[in-house]
Amino acid sequence: PRRDADQTRARILRAARNQFMRHGYSGARVERISRLARSSDRMIYYYFASKESLYIEVLESVYTELGSAESQLALDVGHPEKALRILIGFTWAYYLAHPEFVALLSNENLQRGRHITKSLRVKQLSRPVLDILGRILGEGQRQKVFRADLDVKKVYLSMAALGYFYLSNRYTLSSFLGEDLMQREQCDAWQEEITRIVLASVRAEPVAAKRLPAPRKAALAA
């Protein structure tokens, strides 16, 4: 029955996500995925054709879930700075709540992106956040509170990089800095810092007051 097939496929995807997150593409084993999914190797190849196809679908699934969450954001772009603050906070909170997203992307970067480039869907899945950010920045430019020369992709890269670097390097950074960066107060403080940096980078520079020429000193009498 179709319902059983869908459930089996979903169990395989969940088990595969767990294993790819923990062990990366090379370390994950099909036999362990099938065991965790209460399925069989044969069923994995039946539904997904290959380990690589399964891995690519796992990557697509985490991007799909992120895009779905982004699309549900209710933002008032008429107040662009407030909307941008909310988007920054959402992105940071999503990374914190979904460690598998950061882990899978880190693993794929170790693979030099050779699998994700084969996906026809990933570029489409980046559209929600770029469209949302584009509307926020566009309204901020119209109101002249944001710089006129902003590049949406660069602003997104700044916002994502500040969160991603912190989380993907949290263990080494915590050891190096001598404090647990995953403590709640540390994470909240970093969200404030991300917000401060991104907003400072997009705000329009205040118009400098025109400097009046200094009064000339009266010439000294000879």
ChimeraX attribute file (.defattr): number of C-alpha atoms within 10 A of each C-alpha:
attribute: neighborCount
match mode: 1-to-1
recipient: residues
	/A:1	5
	/A:2	7
	/A:3	8
	/A:4	9
	/A:5	12
	/A:6	12
	/A:7	11
	/A:8	17
	/A:9	18
	/A:10	13
	/A:11	18
	/A:12	27
	/A:13	22
	/A:14	14
	/A:15	20
	/A:16	27
	/A:17	25
	/A:18	18
	/A:19	20
	/A:20	23
	/A:21	23
	/A:22	15
	/A:23	15
	/A:24	21
	/A:25	21
	/A:26	9
	/A:27	11
	/A:28	19
	/A:29	15
	/A:30	21
	/A:31	14
	/A:32	16
	/A:33	24
	/A:34	20
	/A:35	13
	/A:36	17
	/A:37	19
	/A:38	12
	/A:39	17
	/A:40	17
	/A:41	13
	/A:42	12
	/A:43	15
	/A:44	23
	/A:45	14
	/A:46	11
	/A:47	15
	/A:48	17
	/A:49	12
	/A:50	12
	/A:51	16
	/A:52	14
	/A:53	16
	/A:54	20
	/A:55	23
	/A:56	20
	/A:57	19
	/A:58	22
	/A:59	21
	/A:60	19
	/A:61	18
	/A:62	19
	/A:63	19
	/A:64	17
	/A:65	13
	/A:66	20
	/A:67	17
	/A:68	14
	/A:69	15
	/A:70	19
	/A:71	14
	/A:72	9
	/A:73	14
	/A:74	10
	/A:75	15
	/A:76	13
	/A:77	18
	/A:78	13
	/A:79	13
	/A:80	23
	/A:81	20
	/A:82	14
	/A:83	22
	/A:84	22
	/A:85	17
	/A:86	17
	/A:87	22
	/A:88	22
	/A:89	17
	/A:90	16
	/A:91	20
	/A:92	23
	/A:93	15
	/A:94	16
	/A:95	18
	/A:96	17
	/A:97	10
	/A:98	12
	/A:99	13
	/A:100	17
	/A:101	21
	/A:102	19
	/A:103	18
	/A:104	24
	/A:105	19
	/A:106	17
	/A:107	18
	/A:108	21
	/A:109	13
	/A:110	12
	/A:111	14
	/A:112	11
	/A:113	13
	/A:114	11
	/A:115	16
	/A:116	21
	/A:117	12
	/A:118	12
	/A:119	15
	/A:120	10
	/A:121	16
	/A:122	17
	/A:123	12
	/A:124	12
	/A:125	19
	/A:126	14
	/A:127	14
	/A:128	17
	/A:129	21
	/A:130	16
	/A:131	13
	/A:132	20
	/A:133	21
	/A:134	18
	/A:135	17
	/A:136	25
	/A:137	27
	/A:138	19
	/A:139	18
	/A:140	24
	/A:141	19
	/A:142	13
	/A:143	12
	/A:144	13
	/A:145	17
	/A:146	23
	/A:147	17
	/A:148	15
	/A:149	9
	/A:150	16
	/A:151	12
	/A:152	18
	/A:153	12
	/A:154	10
	/A:155	19
	/A:156	16
	/A:157	11
	/A:158	15
	/A:159	21
	/A:160	16
	/A:161	13
	/A:162	18
	/A:163	22
	/A:164	21
	/A:165	12
	/A:166	17
	/A:167	20
	/A:168	16
	/A:169	11
	/A:170	15
	/A:171	14
	/A:172	12
	/A:173	16
	/A:174	14
	/A:175	11
	/A:176	9
	/A:177	9
	/A:178	9
	/A:179	12
	/A:180	15
	/A:181	21
	/A:182	15
	/A:183	9
	/A:184	10
	/A:185	11
	/A:186	13
	/A:187	19
	/A:188	14
	/A:189	12
	/A:190	17
	/A:191	21
	/A:192	14
	/A:193	13
	/A:194	21
	/A:195	21
	/A:196	12
	/A:197	14
	/A:198	18
	/A:199	18
	/A:200	12
	/A:201	15
	/A:202	20
	/A:203	18
	/A:204	16
	/A:205	12
	/A:206	7
	/A:207	6
	/A:208	6
	/A:209	6
	/A:210	6
	/A:211	6
	/A:212	6
	/A:213	6
	/A:214	6
	/A:215	6
	/A:216	6
	/A:217	6
	/A:218	6
	/A:219	6
	/A:220	5
	/A:221	4
	/A:222	3
